[in-house]
């Protein structure tokens, strides 16, 4: 996601992702829900470009998200911190 933002000319200084999840109660106890909260730090970051980078990385480039999305509902949100 950071690479996508930098290619878009965004001055990204850092990115952190916190996850919350739920698993099935019985074996094989696969993940059923995953929520990702992105905190993106930088200067003059454009909200629409951050949202686009998160969506693109999740839907196209992240093999883990694509695999987990087969069994889990994945939701995302983000916050931008100006530095």
N, C-alpha and C positions, 0 to 999 in steps of 0.2 A: 504494500500500500504506500509506503514511504517513497519507494522508487517511482511509482506512478505519479505521486504528487510532485516530486522533484522534476520529473520530465515535463510536468505541466507548468514549471516555473515557480512553484510554491516554495517559500522559505521555511521548510520544516526543520524544527530543532529537536523534536523527540516525539515518540509515540509509545503509548502503553495500552495494553488490552487486558481487561479483567473479565473473567468468565464466571458465570453461574450456570449450574446444570442440574438436571434431574435425570434419574436412571429408572429403568423398569424395576419393579419390585421382585421379579423372579428371574432366574437364570435364563439367558445369558446376561441379564442386567445391562442391556444396551442403553445408551443415552437416548432419552425421549425428548428432552428440551435443553437447548443451550442458548444462553443470552450472552452476547459480546458487547462490552462497553469500551469504546475507544476514547482515549484522551490524547488529543493531538496538540502539540505545542509548536508555535512558530510565530512568524511575523507576517501580518497581513494575509492570513490564510483565507481563502474563499470557501465559504460553507458548501456551495454547490460542487466544487471540485473535490472537497474532502468526502462528501457523500458519494460522489461518482467513483472515487478511488476505492472506497470501502466496498461498494457494490461490485465493481469490476474484479477486485482481488478475490472476493468471496465467490462470485459466480463463475469466474473464468480461470483464475490462476492458482487458487489454493486447493490442492488435491484433498487435504484433510477435511476442509469444509464440504467439499463435494461428496466425499465418502460418508461423513457423519450426517449429512443432509438426507441420506437414504433412510435413516431410522429416526432422526431427531428433527423437531421443529427448531430452526435456528433464527433468532432475532438479533438485531443489532441496533445500537444507537451510538452517539458520539458527542463529545464536548470539545470545543476548541479553546485553548488557553493562549492568549496573546502574550508574547515575550518581548 
